[in-house]
Each structure stands twice: as structure tokens, then as C-alpha cells.
Amino acid sequence: MPEMTPRERVLTAMNRQVPDRVPKTAGFTPDVQRRFEEATGATDPAKYFGFETRGVGFHGPREATDFSAYYPDGLPEGTGISEYGTAHKPGSFYHFWRLDFPLKNAKTLDELKRFPWPDFTPGYRHEHLEANVDALHEQNFYVQGGVGHIYENAWQIVSMEKLLMDFIEAPEQAAFVLDRITEDRAFQARRFAEAGCDGILTGDDVAMQDRLMMSPDTWREWLKPRWAYVYAEARRTKPDIQIFYHSDGDIEAIVPDLIEIGLDILNPVQPECVDPAALKREFGRDLAFWGCIGTQTTMPFGTVADVRHAVKWTIENVGYDGGLLIAPTHVLEPDVPWANIQALFDAVEEYGAYD
């Protein structure tokens, strides 16, 4: 088979067709990035390993919002605050942090309406997107726009306990927060589509190891229609844009719903929580799979041989007719040996070519 460009390879695979070889990617945490640089002398893992995808995004606001009124007891030195007001307080272990929530004590709908919600619409935040996408396409990369979350942003504003309780006790408050965030996501999705992105990255962590965080019916009531609206807004501008959804854990119960609203690519397909081969057999006509290499088991605790076996098995059982992009199921954490990272990409090169 003739060699494809990186963009052609990912587009083909994510369209559930057979590319020349399996595409790949990974995310590095700061400690892994440090060890990568020490081991290779390089600074860019995407370039060094030949990742086929690149991302574009919105610029941040020009002026930071003052959220101090929502944290009357103050915040520790080194705290960062998102534009939704979520405080990221320094942790004590590598890159991890602790969260605090600006509206965790809100009692009324008026309090939610008075909150200084971010504005993604000013031109300076997104007018660069067309040029950025064009430049990456000229380099033959597959380009994704990071739309982000709905459920996760919502609970990180009001706290998970409050949001889930509001589903039952104060549904008008839950609906207001989710709708406000959904409009942000829809605007971003439209702009990424207008800019010519090949795909959009969406998702919410809504699952645990063995089940959803909420009942499937609760997800269908509160989140499915909102994501359906976001996806429709992207496709209204670019009908062939590929839609990617991320949730850790076992989300098998809602996979048919995601397909129904237009999903193309499921991520991360944790082998500790779901059977990637079974998902491929059941949903492979409708979905491509992105991930599949476990970061709870194989990458940190396996041997080099285990990593190589996992890659080979995944290609044979999930990517046999295309529809696969190999990646760890989360960013590579500090407990992953460097030898396993190198083995992952060596194995993709060895086993990933299609005849």
C-alpha cells in the first residue's frame, strides 16, 4: 500500500477504513517529558515519535476575572484559577492539584445568573483558528479542535455533590449551569468547524471502573441532548467533521446513545474497564477507537514484553480492518518506565503496517 500522509492516515483510520499503518499518539506529564528529553535529547515527543495529529484551541481571555469574592477564606500561594472560576490548588505529588469550587455554596438561581461567566465569542479568542488550521494542513497533519467538557465543567463550578443533588432537588439550577456551558461548547464547535478542523475533541468523565457515575437514564436526560446539540452545531457547518468523545471507565451502557447523536471516535477504551475487542465487534461498523493501551496496568506495571503484546493484540483484535488509533488510555504518568514508552512506539512501528 502506498505511504499516506499523516492526515490521510488518521482520516482513513477514523473513517473505519484501512490506512497504510496504524496511527498513534500519547500525552506526556511533566516528569515523563523530562525523562523523554534526557533519554532522547529531543524536546518534542510528537515530532520525535511521528504523531500524526495536532491540536488548535481558543486563546484565553485578555483580562483575568477576579473570583476572590467566591473564596472568602483565601487560597494558598500557587493556586491557579480557570476562567470558570475553579481553583486549582497546589498538591504534594508531582503535577497533581486539589480543586475548589466557586459556586459550591450557591442556593438560588439568581446567584448562578450573577456569576461572571466567561465569554468565548470575542474575535481575539478565535480569529486565529483558520490560519492555524491551514498551516497544520500544509504540513499534512490531522487537526483537532479541543471543545472540552459540559458535565465536568459544571461540577467543577458548583461541586459534584451539588450538581448531582440539583438534578433531583433543584433541576432549574442544574439546567441553567449545564445550558450556559453547552452554549460555550456549541460556539467553540461551530468555530472549529468553520476553521476547517478535521475533528473536534469532546467528552466528560461520566464513568467509574465498572459502571456510570449516574444511571444511564440520568445521563440521557441531562447530558445526551446537550451533546447532541453541540455535535449538530459543528456538523451544520462541516458535515464531515469527525467527532471524538472521551470518558474514562465503563461507558458501554451509553455507547449506542453516543452513536445515535453522531459520535465517530470513542476514547480511551480502557482495557481494565471494557473489552476493546467486544466493543469492536459490537460497534465497529459505527465507531473508530482511539486508545486501548492501559495506563492502570500495562504501561506502569507491565514489562517491555507486556507492552509489545498489548500493542500487537490491540492491532489484531481492534484494528484488523482499520478504525484504530493506538494510544495510552490517559497521559503517561510518572510511574511509567521509559523502556515501556519506547516499547509502545517501537511495537506500533513493527506490528502496525497493513499489507
C-alpha positions as CSV (number, residue, x, y, z in Angstrom):
1,M,0.0,0.0,0.0
2,P,1.4,3.5,-0.9
3,E,2.5,5.5,2.1
4,M,-0.1,8.0,3.3
5,T,0.4,11.5,4.7
6,P,-0.2,11.8,8.4
7,R,-3.6,13.4,7.8
8,E,-4.6,10.8,5.3
9,R,-3.7,8.1,7.7
10,V,-5.8,9.4,10.5
11,L,-8.7,10.4,8.4
12,T,-8.8,6.9,6.8
13,A,-8.5,5.1,10.1
14,M,-11.1,7.2,11.8
15,N,-13.4,6.7,8.9
16,R,-13.2,3.0,9.7
17,Q,-11.2,2.2,6.6
18,V,-7.7,0.6,6.3
19,P,-4.8,3.1,6.2
20,D,-1.2,2.2,5.3
21,R,-0.4,1.7,9.0
22,V,-1.9,2.3,12.4
23,P,-1.6,5.9,13.6
24,K,-0.5,6.7,17.1
25,T,-0.2,9.4,19.8
26,A,0.3,9.9,23.5
27,G,0.3,12.6,26.2
28,F,3.2,13.2,28.5
29,T,3.1,14.5,32.0
30,P,5.9,16.9,33.1
31,D,8.0,14.2,34.7
32,V,7.7,11.9,31.6
33,Q,8.6,14.9,29.4
34,R,11.7,15.5,31.5
35,R,12.7,11.8,31.1
36,F,11.9,11.9,27.4
37,E,14.3,14.9,26.9
38,E,17.0,13.2,29.0
39,A,16.7,9.9,27.0
40,T,16.5,11.3,23.5
41,G,18.0,14.8,23.5
42,A,14.8,16.0,21.8
43,T,12.1,18.3,23.1
44,D,9.0,17.5,21.0
45,P,7.6,14.0,21.5
46,A,5.1,14.5,18.7
47,K,7.9,15.2,16.2
48,Y,10.2,12.5,17.6
49,F,7.7,9.7,17.5
50,G,5.9,10.8,14.4
51,F,2.4,11.6,15.9
52,E,0.0,12.3,13.1
53,T,-2.4,14.7,14.9
54,R,-2.1,18.3,16.1
55,G,-4.5,20.5,18.0
56,V,-5.7,24.0,17.9
57,G,-7.6,26.0,20.5
58,F,-9.1,29.3,21.6
59,H,-6.9,31.9,23.2
60,G,-7.6,32.7,26.8
61,P,-9.3,36.0,28.0
62,R,-7.1,39.1,27.9
63,E,-8.0,40.0,31.4
64,A,-8.4,37.6,34.3
65,T,-11.6,37.7,36.2
66,D,-11.4,38.4,39.9
67,F,-13.0,35.4,41.7
68,S,-11.8,36.4,45.2
69,A,-15.3,37.0,46.4
70,Y,-16.1,33.3,45.8
71,Y,-13.2,32.3,48.1
72,P,-13.6,34.4,51.2
73,D,-11.2,32.3,53.2
74,G,-8.4,32.9,50.6
75,L,-6.4,30.4,48.5
76,P,-2.9,29.1,49.0
77,E,0.0,30.6,47.1
78,G,0.5,29.0,43.7
79,T,-3.3,28.4,43.1
80,G,-4.4,28.8,39.5
81,I,-8.0,29.7,38.7
82,S,-9.7,28.7,35.4
83,E,-11.9,31.1,33.5
84,Y,-14.9,29.2,35.0
85,G,-13.6,30.1,38.5
86,T,-12.4,26.7,39.5
87,A,-9.4,26.9,41.9
88,H,-6.5,24.5,41.2
89,K,-4.7,24.4,44.5
90,P,-1.1,23.0,44.7
91,G,-0.9,19.4,45.5
92,S,2.0,17.5,47.1
93,F,2.6,14.8,44.4
94,Y,4.1,15.6,41.0
95,H,1.7,17.6,38.8
96,F,-1.5,16.8,40.7
97,W,-3.6,19.6,42.3
98,R,-6.7,19.9,44.5
99,L,-9.8,21.6,43.3
100,D,-12.2,24.1,44.9
101,F,-15.5,25.3,43.5
102,P,-16.7,28.9,43.3
103,L,-20.4,28.2,43.5
104,K,-20.4,25.3,45.9
105,N,-22.4,27.3,48.4
106,A,-24.9,28.8,45.9
107,K,-28.5,28.5,47.0
108,T,-30.5,30.3,44.3
109,L,-30.8,30.6,40.6
110,D,-30.1,34.3,40.9
111,E,-26.7,33.6,42.4
112,L,-25.9,31.4,39.4
113,K,-27.1,34.1,37.0
114,R,-24.9,36.7,38.7
115,F,-21.7,34.6,38.3
116,P,-19.1,36.1,36.0
117,W,-19.4,33.5,33.3
118,P,-16.6,33.5,30.6
119,D,-17.2,34.8,27.1
120,F,-15.7,32.8,24.2
121,T,-17.1,35.0,21.5
122,P,-14.7,38.0,21.2
123,G,-12.8,37.8,17.9
124,Y,-9.3,37.8,19.5
125,R,-10.1,34.5,21.2
126,H,-10.7,32.6,17.9
127,E,-9.9,34.7,14.8
128,H,-6.5,32.9,14.5
129,L,-8.1,29.5,14.0
130,E,-8.3,29.4,10.2
131,A,-4.7,30.4,9.8
132,N,-3.6,27.8,12.4
133,V,-5.6,25.0,10.8
134,D,-4.3,25.9,7.3
135,A,-0.7,25.9,8.5
136,L,-1.0,22.5,10.0
137,H,-2.9,21.1,7.0
138,E,0.0,22.4,4.8
139,Q,2.3,20.2,7.0
140,N,-0.2,17.3,6.3
141,F,-1.3,16.9,9.9
142,Y,-4.8,15.8,11.0
143,V,-6.1,18.8,13.0
144,Q,-8.5,18.6,16.0
145,G,-10.1,21.4,18.0
146,G,-10.5,21.0,21.7
147,V,-14.1,21.7,22.6
148,G,-13.9,20.4,26.1
149,H,-16.5,19.3,28.6
150,I,-20.0,20.0,29.8
151,Y,-20.6,17.8,32.9
152,E,-17.0,18.2,34.2
153,N,-17.0,22.0,33.8
154,A,-20.4,22.1,35.6
155,W,-19.4,20.1,38.7
156,Q,-16.1,21.9,38.8
157,I,-18.0,25.1,39.3
158,V,-20.7,24.0,41.8
159,S,-19.1,20.8,43.1
160,M,-20.1,17.3,42.1
161,E,-22.2,16.8,45.2
162,K,-24.3,19.9,44.5
163,L,-24.7,19.2,40.8
164,L,-25.9,15.6,41.3
165,M,-28.2,16.7,44.1
166,D,-29.5,19.6,41.9
167,F,-30.6,17.1,39.3
168,I,-33.2,16.0,41.9
169,E,-33.8,18.9,44.2
170,A,-33.1,22.0,42.1
171,P,-33.4,21.0,38.5
172,E,-33.7,24.6,37.3
173,Q,-30.3,25.4,38.8
174,A,-28.7,22.3,37.2
175,A,-30.3,23.1,33.9
176,F,-29.1,26.7,34.0
177,V,-25.4,25.7,34.6
178,L,-25.4,23.0,32.0
179,D,-27.1,25.1,29.4
180,R,-24.7,28.0,30.0
181,I,-21.7,25.7,29.5
182,T,-23.4,24.0,26.5
183,E,-23.7,27.2,24.6
184,D,-19.9,27.8,25.1
185,R,-19.2,24.3,23.8
186,A,-21.5,24.8,20.8
187,F,-19.9,28.1,19.9
188,Q,-16.4,26.5,20.0
189,A,-17.6,23.5,18.0
190,R,-19.0,25.9,15.3
191,R,-15.8,27.9,15.1
192,F,-13.6,24.8,14.8
193,A,-15.8,23.5,12.0
194,E,-15.7,26.9,10.3
195,A,-11.9,26.9,10.6
196,G,-11.7,23.6,8.8
197,C,-10.7,21.2,11.6
198,D,-10.8,17.5,10.7
199,G,-12.2,16.7,14.1
200,I,-13.4,18.0,17.4
201,L,-12.4,16.7,20.8
202,T,-15.3,16.4,23.3
203,G,-16.0,14.4,26.4
204,D,-16.9,14.1,30.0
205,D,-15.6,11.6,32.5
206,V,-19.0,10.1,33.5
207,A,-18.0,6.6,34.5
208,M,-16.2,4.6,37.1
209,Q,-14.3,1.3,36.7
210,D,-17.4,-0.8,36.4
211,R,-20.4,1.5,35.7
212,L,-21.5,5.0,35.1
213,M,-21.4,7.7,37.9
214,M,-25.1,8.1,37.3
215,S,-27.8,5.9,35.8
216,P,-27.9,5.7,32.0
217,D,-31.4,7.4,32.1
218,T,-30.0,10.3,34.1
219,W,-27.2,10.7,31.6
220,R,-29.8,10.6,28.8
221,E,-31.9,13.2,30.4
222,W,-29.2,15.7,31.4
223,L,-26.2,15.3,29.0
224,K,-27.2,13.4,25.9
225,P,-29.4,16.2,24.4
226,R,-26.8,18.8,25.2
227,W,-24.0,16.9,23.4
228,A,-26.4,16.2,20.5
229,Y,-26.9,20.0,20.1
230,V,-23.1,20.6,20.2
231,Y,-22.5,17.9,17.6
232,A,-25.3,19.2,15.4
233,E,-23.8,22.7,15.5
234,A,-20.5,21.5,14.3
235,R,-22.0,19.4,11.5
236,R,-24.3,22.2,10.4
237,T,-21.1,24.0,9.2
238,K,-18.9,21.0,8.3
239,P,-21.0,17.8,7.8
240,D,-17.9,15.5,7.6
241,I,-16.2,16.7,10.7
242,Q,-15.2,13.8,12.9
243,I,-16.5,13.8,16.5
244,F,-14.4,12.4,19.3
245,Y,-15.8,11.6,22.8
246,H,-13.7,10.8,25.8
247,S,-14.8,9.2,29.0
248,D,-12.7,7.1,31.3
249,G,-14.2,4.0,32.8
250,D,-17.0,1.7,31.7
251,I,-19.4,3.7,29.5
252,E,-20.7,0.7,27.4
253,A,-24.3,1.4,28.5
254,I,-24.4,4.7,26.7
255,V,-22.3,3.9,23.6
256,P,-25.4,3.3,21.5
257,D,-26.7,6.7,22.6
258,L,-23.4,8.4,21.6
259,I,-23.6,6.8,18.2
260,E,-27.2,8.0,17.8
261,I,-26.2,11.6,18.3
262,G,-23.3,11.4,15.9
263,L,-20.2,10.1,17.6
264,D,-17.4,8.8,15.3
265,I,-14.5,8.1,17.6
266,L,-14.6,6.6,21.1
267,N,-11.7,7.3,23.6
268,P,-9.9,6.0,25.6
269,V,-11.4,2.4,25.6
270,Q,-9.8,1.4,28.9
271,P,-9.0,-2.4,28.8
272,E,-9.2,-2.5,32.6
273,C,-12.9,-1.4,32.3
274,V,-14.2,-2.6,29.0
275,D,-13.3,-5.3,26.4
276,P,-11.9,-3.4,23.4
277,A,-12.4,-6.5,21.1
278,A,-16.0,-6.9,22.2
279,L,-16.7,-3.2,21.6
280,K,-15.1,-3.5,18.1
281,R,-17.3,-6.5,17.3
282,E,-20.5,-4.8,18.5
283,F,-19.9,-1.2,17.4
284,G,-17.1,-1.3,14.9
285,R,-19.4,-0.5,12.0
286,D,-20.2,2.8,13.5
287,L,-17.2,3.8,15.6
288,A,-13.4,4.1,15.4
289,F,-11.4,3.5,18.6
290,W,-8.6,5.8,19.9
291,G,-6.5,4.5,22.8
292,C,-6.8,0.9,24.1
293,I,-3.4,0.6,25.8
294,G,-3.9,0.5,29.6
295,T,-2.3,3.1,31.8
296,Q,-3.6,1.5,35.0
297,T,-1.8,-1.9,34.2
298,T,0.3,-2.4,31.2
299,M,2.2,0.9,30.9
300,P,3.2,1.4,34.5
301,F,3.4,-2.2,35.7
302,G,4.0,-4.4,32.7
303,T,7.3,-5.4,31.2
304,V,8.5,-4.4,27.8
305,A,7.2,-7.7,26.5
306,D,3.8,-7.0,28.0
307,V,3.6,-3.6,26.3
308,R,4.6,-5.2,22.9
309,H,2.0,-7.9,23.4
310,A,-0.7,-5.3,24.2
311,V,0.0,-3.4,21.1
312,K,0.1,-6.5,18.9
313,W,-3.1,-7.8,20.4
314,T,-4.9,-4.5,20.0
315,I,-4.0,-4.2,16.4
316,E,-5.1,-7.7,15.7
317,N,-8.3,-7.5,17.6
318,V,-9.4,-3.9,17.3
319,G,-7.6,-2.6,14.2
320,Y,-7.7,-5.5,11.9
321,D,-9.8,-3.6,9.3
322,G,-8.8,-0.1,10.3
323,G,-10.7,2.0,12.8
324,L,-7.9,2.3,15.3
325,L,-5.5,4.9,16.6
326,I,-3.1,3.4,19.2
327,A,-2.6,5.5,22.3
328,P,-2.3,5.1,26.1
329,T,-5.7,5.5,27.7
330,H,-4.5,8.6,29.5
331,V,-1.5,10.8,29.8
332,L,1.7,8.9,30.7
333,E,2.2,9.3,34.4
334,P,5.5,9.4,36.3
335,D,5.3,5.7,37.3
336,V,5.6,4.6,33.7
337,P,9.1,3.3,32.9
338,W,10.8,4.9,30.0
339,A,11.6,1.5,28.4
340,N,7.8,0.8,28.2
341,I,7.2,4.1,26.4
342,Q,9.8,3.4,23.9
343,A,8.5,-0.2,23.5
344,L,5.0,1.2,22.8
345,F,6.0,3.1,19.8
346,D,8.5,0.6,18.6
347,A,5.7,-2.0,18.6
348,V,3.4,0.2,16.7
349,E,6.0,0.5,14.0
350,E,6.7,-3.2,14.0
351,Y,3.1,-4.5,14.0
352,G,1.1,-1.6,12.7
353,A,1.7,-1.8,8.9
354,Y,-1.2,-3.1,6.8
355,D,-0.5,-5.3,3.8
